[in-house]
Amino acid sequence: MNVSVIGTGYVGLVTGAVFADLGNEVICVDKDEEKIEKLKKGIMPIYEPGLKEMVARNTDDTKERRLFFTCDLDMAVKKSEVIFIAVGTPPKENGETDLSQVEEVARGIARAIDRYKVIVNKSTVPPGTGDLVRQIIETNKRRNVDFDVVSNPEFLREGSAINDTLYPERIVIGAPNQNVAMILLELYAPLESPMLITDVHSAEMIKYASNAFLATKISFINAIANICEKVGADVTQVIKGMGFDSRIGRAFLNAGLGYGGSCFPKDVQSLIHTSARYGYDFKLLKAVNEINMERTTHFINVMKRVLGSLQGKIIGVLGLAFKPNTDDMREAKSVEIISKLLAEGAKVKAYDPVAMENARKIFPHITYCENAYEVAKGADALTLVTEWNEFKYLNTDEKIKNSMQRPIIFDGRNIYDPKITRKMGFEYYGIGR
C-alpha cells in the first residue's frame, strides 16, 4: 500500500519506518528542510533504540527501497492511498491543545487531494478534531473528490516505540463506516494484533482516557508515598501488595518524581480543558495534575532538610531525560529539579547517557560529566533522577562513596535498596520510604 506520514517526530518517524518494514511504500513528510536532509543521510533527529537500523534497512538503495523523506507535501498526498497526520499538538498556556499544525496539514492535503484518500489522525487530538479536519479539507479542496477521516491513536512509549508499534496491545480504528475501517485493517493486518473499530469520537477519547488513567495511577501512588513517609511505611512494599491484585495491577504504580514527557502532562491538561469546554469540572484530574506538580518541590525540601542550605553545595544529578532509553527532555523532571537547585544557589554537575546535548540547550552553564563517577567526585550529594540501567549498581562501587564530600544519595526513583546502600556507608533518602 502507498502511505504517507506527515510529521517526523517520535510518532511519525516510527510509524513510517515500521510501515515500510512491513512492505509498504512510505513517504515521510516534514516542512523542516534541515531535518529531512539529515534523515536522507541516515541521521536521526531523536534517540530511539532500533530506529536508526530500521530506517537504514528501508532506505538502502541496493535493496528494494520503501522509505522516502521529503518536504513536498503535494507529491506525497498525490502518491498515497492513506495519509497519516502525525504532527505535534503541544499545549497552549491555558492547557488547551494547539491544533495549528494539524490545521495547516489539513489545508495542505486539501490543496493536493486529487482522488479518494483516507486521512488518518495519528496525532493526539481532542474529541471533535476529526470533524475539524474533515471540515477544513471539504472547504479548501480544489477538486470534487471524496475522502474519509479516521482516528487511529498511537500508544507508543518512548524508549520502546519500535517494539510497541510492532507488537501493540491493541489497535484502535475510529472510522465513519465499515468500508474505510477495512482499509486500515488491511494495512495493520501483518501485525496480527487485536483491533478495535469504533466511531471517530470514541477513538479520540480512548487515547485521552488511557493516558489520564495512567497518570492518575502515578499521582495516586505518589500521594500514598507521602503518607508512607509520615507513618514509617515503605511504599515499595505497599506497591508490591497492591500490585498482586489483578483489579489494580503493578504497571504504573511507581512512586517517584511524577510523570513527565511529551504525553501525560499535556494530555491531562487537555482533557481538563476539554471537559470544562463541555461544562464538566474534572476535579479528579485536576488533583492528579496538582499532585504531580508538587513532586519536585517535595524532593527539594527533603534535600534541604538533610543538607540545610543548598547555597554553594555541589549536587550531582544522574539522569536528565524524562525516562530511560530516550534523549527527550520535554517535561523532564530533571529540568524542574535543576532549576530549583540553581535557584537555591547550588552548583550542579550532571550526566545522562544520551540526553546531554539536548540538556545543554536548556542549561548551558551547569557542569556536564563523562560518567557517573565524575559526577560524584567532590559532590555534597548525588540525586538520581532518571533510572537508566547503568545507574542501578553504582552504589556498590567504593569509587562513588570515597570521591564524595559527603556520601548522600537522594533516590528519586527508588532504584536502590535502602538497607544495602546504608550498610555501605551512604546516607540514603528515597521516595515514600
C-alpha positions in Angstrom: 0.0 0.0 0.0 1.2 3.6 -0.7 1.3 5.5 2.6 2.5 9.0 3.5 3.2 10.1 7.1 3.2 13.9 7.7 5.4 14.8 10.6 8.7 13.1 11.5 8.7 13.3 15.3 8.6 10.2 17.5 5.2 9.1 16.3 5.6 9.9 12.6 9.1 8.6 12.1 8.5 5.4 14.0 5.1 4.8 12.2 6.7 5.4 8.8 9.7 3.2 9.4 7.5 0.3 10.7 5.0 0.5 7.8 7.9 0.5 5.4 9.4 -2.5 7.2 6.1 -4.3 6.7 6.4 -3.9 2.9 4.5 -0.7 2.2 6.0 2.2 0.2 6.1 5.1 2.7 6.8 8.8 2.2 7.6 10.7 5.4 7.0 14.4 5.0 8.2 17.4 7.1 8.4 21.1 6.5 11.8 21.2 8.3 14.2 21.0 5.4 17.3 20.5 7.7 15.6 17.5 9.4 14.7 16.0 6.1 18.2 16.4 4.7 19.6 14.7 7.8 17.1 11.8 7.6 18.2 11.3 4.0 21.7 10.9 5.3 20.6 8.5 8.0 20.9 11.0 10.8 18.1 10.5 13.3 16.5 13.6 14.9 15.7 11.5 18.0 17.2 8.7 20.0 15.1 5.6 19.9 16.5 2.1 20.2 16.3 0.2 16.9 15.0 3.2 14.8 18.2 4.0 13.0 18.7 0.5 11.9 15.1 0.1 10.7 15.3 3.4 8.7 18.7 2.3 7.2 17.2 -1.1 6.2 14.3 0.6 4.3 16.3 3.4 2.6 19.0 1.2 1.2 19.3 1.8 -2.5 21.0 -1.5 -3.1 17.8 -3.3 -1.9 14.1 -2.7 -2.5 13.8 0.8 -1.1 10.5 1.5 0.6 11.0 4.6 2.8 11.5 8.1 1.4 11.8 11.6 3.0 10.6 14.8 1.5 9.3 18.3 2.2 7.0 18.0 -0.8 3.5 17.6 0.7 1.7 17.8 -2.6 3.7 15.0 -4.1 3.3 12.8 -1.1 -0.5 13.3 -0.9 -0.9 12.5 -4.6 1.1 9.3 -4.5 -0.6 7.9 -1.4 -3.8 6.0 -0.7 -3.6 6.5 3.1 -2.2 9.7 4.7 -1.3 9.8 8.3 -1.2 13.2 10.2 1.4 12.8 12.9 2.4 16.4 13.7 2.8 18.0 17.1 -0.1 19.0 19.2 1.6 21.0 22.0 -0.4 22.6 24.9 -1.2 26.3 25.0 -0.7 28.2 28.2 -4.2 27.5 29.4 -3.9 23.8 28.8 -5.8 23.8 25.6 -4.4 21.7 22.7 -2.8 23.7 20.0 -4.1 22.3 16.8 -2.5 24.8 14.4 -0.1 22.2 12.9 -3.0 19.8 12.3 -5.0 22.5 10.7 -2.1 23.5 8.5 -1.6 20.0 7.3 -5.3 19.6 6.6 -5.2 22.7 4.4 -2.2 21.3 2.6 -4.0 18.0 2.0 -7.0 19.9 0.7 -4.9 21.7 -1.9 -3.3 18.5 -3.2 -6.0 15.8 -2.9 -6.8 14.5 -6.4 -8.7 11.3 -5.8 -10.2 9.3 -2.9 -7.9 9.2 0.2 -8.1 8.0 3.7 -6.8 10.7 6.1 -5.8 9.3 9.4 -5.3 11.4 12.6 -2.4 9.8 14.4 -1.6 12.9 16.4 -3.1 13.0 19.9 -6.1 15.4 19.5 -9.2 16.3 21.5 -12.6 14.7 20.6 -14.0 16.5 17.6 -10.7 17.1 15.8 -11.7 14.6 13.1 -14.7 16.7 12.3 -12.4 19.8 12.2 -10.0 18.1 9.7 -12.9 17.0 7.5 -14.4 20.5 7.5 -11.1 22.1 6.6 -10.4 19.7 3.7 -14.0 19.9 2.5 -13.9 23.7 2.5 -10.5 24.1 0.9 -10.2 21.2 -1.6 -9.8 22.2 -5.2 -11.2 19.1 -6.8 -14.6 17.4 -6.4 -13.2 14.2 -4.8 -14.3 12.2 -1.8 -12.3 11.3 1.2 -12.7 9.9 4.7 -11.1 11.0 8.0 -10.2 8.3 10.5 -8.8 8.4 14.1 -6.0 6.0 14.8 -4.4 7.0 18.2 -0.9 5.8 19.0 0.0 4.2 22.3 3.8 4.3 21.9 6.2 4.6 24.8 9.4 6.5 24.1 12.3 4.1 24.5 10.3 1.2 23.3 8.4 2.7 20.4 9.6 0.3 17.8 8.5 -2.7 19.9 5.2 -1.0 20.8 4.4 -0.4 17.1 5.3 -4.0 16.0 3.6 -5.7 19.0 0.7 -3.4 20.1 -1.7 -4.5 22.8 -4.5 -3.1 20.7 -5.0 -1.1 17.5 -7.9 1.4 17.7 -9.5 2.5 14.5 -12.2 5.2 14.7 -13.9 5.2 11.3 -17.0 6.7 9.9 -18.0 3.5 8.2 -17.1 -0.2 7.8 -15.6 0.2 4.4 -12.9 2.7 5.4 -12.2 0.7 8.5 -11.3 -2.3 6.3 -8.6 -0.2 4.6 -6.9 0.3 7.9 -7.5 -3.3 8.9 -5.7 -4.4 5.8 -2.7 -2.0 6.5 -2.3 -3.3 10.0 -3.1 -7.0 9.3 0.6 -8.1 9.2 0.9 -7.2 12.9 -1.7 -9.8 13.9 -2.8 -7.7 16.9 -6.2 -7.1 18.4 -8.1 -4.4 16.5 -11.0 -2.3 17.9 -13.2 -0.5 15.5 -15.1 2.5 16.9 -16.6 5.7 15.8 -14.2 8.6 15.4 -15.1 10.5 18.6 -14.7 7.4 20.8 -11.3 6.6 19.3 -10.1 10.2 20.0 -11.4 9.8 23.6 -9.8 6.4 24.2 -6.3 8.0 23.8 -7.0 10.7 26.4 -8.8 8.5 28.8 -6.0 5.9 28.7 -3.2 8.5 29.4 -5.3 10.3 32.1 -5.9 7.0 33.9 -2.3 6.0 33.9 -1.3 9.5 35.1 -3.9 9.0 37.9 -2.2 5.8 39.0 1.1 7.6 39.2 -0.2 10.5 41.2 -2.2 8.2 43.5 0.9 6.2 44.4 2.9 9.3 44.9 0.2 10.6 47.3 0.4 7.2 49.1 4.2 7.7 49.2 3.8 11.0 51.1 1.7 9.2 53.7 4.2 6.3 53.9 7.0 8.8 54.8 4.9 10.2 57.7 3.8 6.8 59.2 7.0 4.9 58.7 5.8 2.6 55.9 7.8 1.6 52.8 5.9 2.4 49.6 7.7 -0.2 47.6 6.2 -2.9 49.9 2.8 -1.2 49.6 3.1 -1.3 45.8 4.0 -4.9 45.9 1.0 -5.8 48.0 -1.3 -3.7 45.8 0.1 -5.0 42.5 -0.8 -8.6 43.1 -4.5 -7.6 43.0 -5.5 -8.3 39.4 -8.0 -5.5 39.6 -5.2 -3.0 40.2 -2.1 -4.4 38.6 1.6 -3.4 39.1 2.0 -1.3 36.0 2.5 2.5 36.5 2.5 2.1 40.3 5.9 3.6 40.7 6.4 6.2 43.4 8.9 8.9 42.4 9.2 12.3 40.9 6.0 12.1 38.9 5.2 11.8 35.3 6.8 13.9 32.5 7.5 13.6 28.8 5.5 14.8 25.8 2.3 12.9 26.5 1.0 12.7 30.1 1.4 16.3 31.2 -0.2 17.8 28.0 -2.9 15.1 27.7 -4.0 15.6 31.3 -4.2 19.3 30.8 -6.0 18.9 27.5 -8.7 16.6 28.9 -9.2 19.0 31.8 -9.7 21.9 29.3 -11.9 19.8 27.0 -14.1 18.8 29.9 -14.5 22.4 31.0 -15.4 23.4 27.5 -18.3 20.9 27.6 -19.4 22.0 31.1 -17.8 19.3 33.2 -15.4 20.2 36.1 -13.0 17.3 36.1 -11.9 17.7 39.8 -10.3 14.3 40.0 -7.9 15.0 37.1 -7.1 18.5 38.5 -6.0 16.8 41.7 -3.8 14.3 39.6 -2.2 17.3 38.0 -1.7 19.2 41.2 -0.1 16.2 42.9 2.3 15.7 40.0 3.3 19.4 40.1 4.3 19.1 43.8 6.7 16.2 43.4 9.9 18.0 42.7 9.2 20.7 45.4 8.7 17.8 47.9 12.0 16.3 46.7 14.0 19.5 47.0 12.5 20.1 50.5 13.9 16.7 51.6 17.3 17.7 50.3 17.1 21.0 52.2 16.1 19.2 55.4 19.1 16.9 55.2 21.7 19.4 53.8 20.4 22.6 55.3 21.0 25.5 52.9 21.8 24.4 49.4 23.8 27.6 48.8 27.2 26.6 47.4 26.5 22.9 47.7 27.7 20.7 44.8 24.8 18.5 43.8 25.4 15.6 41.3 22.4 14.8 39.1 22.2 11.4 37.5 19.8 11.3 34.5 18.4 14.1 32.5 16.0 12.6 30.0 12.4 12.3 31.2 12.7 8.5 31.1 15.4 5.9 30.2 16.2 5.0 26.6 15.4 8.4 25.2 17.0 11.8 24.8 13.7 13.6 25.2 13.8 16.5 27.7 10.2 17.6 27.3 8.6 18.0 30.7 11.6 16.1 32.2 11.8 16.2 36.0 15.5 17.0 35.8 14.6 20.4 34.3 12.4 21.2 37.4 15.0 19.9 39.8 18.0 21.6 38.3 16.1 24.9 38.0 15.2 24.7 41.7 18.7 23.7 42.7 20.2 26.7 40.8 17.6 29.0 42.4 18.7 27.8 45.8 22.3 28.7 44.9 23.6 25.1 44.4 26.2 24.1 41.9 25.1 21.3 39.6 27.1 18.5 37.9 25.1 16.2 35.6 25.4 13.1 33.4 23.0 11.3 31.1 23.9 8.6 28.6 22.2 10.2 25.7 20.4 13.4 26.6 23.2 15.8 27.5 23.2 17.5 24.1 19.5 18.4 24.5 20.1 19.4 28.1 22.8 21.8 27.2 20.2 23.8 25.2 18.3 24.4 28.4 21.2 24.6 31.0 24.3 25.7 29.1 26.2 26.8 32.3 26.0 23.7 34.5 28.8 21.1 34.5 28.4 18.1 32.3 30.4 15.0 33.1 31.6 12.0 31.1 30.1 9.4 33.5 28.5 9.0 37.0 31.9 8.7 38.7 32.9 12.1 37.5 29.5 13.5 38.8 30.1 12.0 42.2 33.7 13.4 42.6 33.6 16.2 45.1 29.8 16.3 45.3 27.9 17.0 48.6 25.1 14.7 47.4 24.0 12.6 44.5 20.5 12.9 43.1 19.1 10.0 41.0 16.5 11.4 38.6 16.3 9.0 35.6 16.5 5.3 36.2 19.0 4.3 33.5 20.2 0.7 33.9 23.8 1.8 34.2 22.9 3.7 37.4 21.4 0.8 39.2 24.6 -0.7 40.6 26.6 2.4 41.1 26.1 2.4 44.9 28.1 -0.8 45.2 31.2 0.9 43.9 33.7 2.3 46.5 34.8 4.9 44.0 31.4 6.7 44.3 31.4 6.9 48.1 35.1 7.8 48.6 35.1 10.5 46.0 32.2 12.5 47.5 32.4 15.3 50.1 29.5 13.6 51.9 28.1 10.2 50.8 24.4 11.1 50.4 22.1 9.6 47.8 18.7 11.1 47.1 16.9 8.4 45.1 14.1 10.0 43.1 13.1 6.7 41.5 13.6 4.2 44.4 16.1 2.0 42.4 18.4 1.4 45.3 17.9 -0.9 48.3 17.9 1.4 51.4 19.4 -1.3 53.7 22.3 -2.3 51.4 23.0 1.3 50.5 23.2 2.4 54.1 25.2 -0.6 55.1 27.8 0.5 52.5 28.1 3.8 54.3 25.8 6.1 52.4 23.1 8.3 53.8 20.0 7.2 51.8 16.8 9.1 51.1 14.2 7.6 48.8 10.5 8.3 48.0 7.9 7.1 50.5 10.4 5.0 52.4 
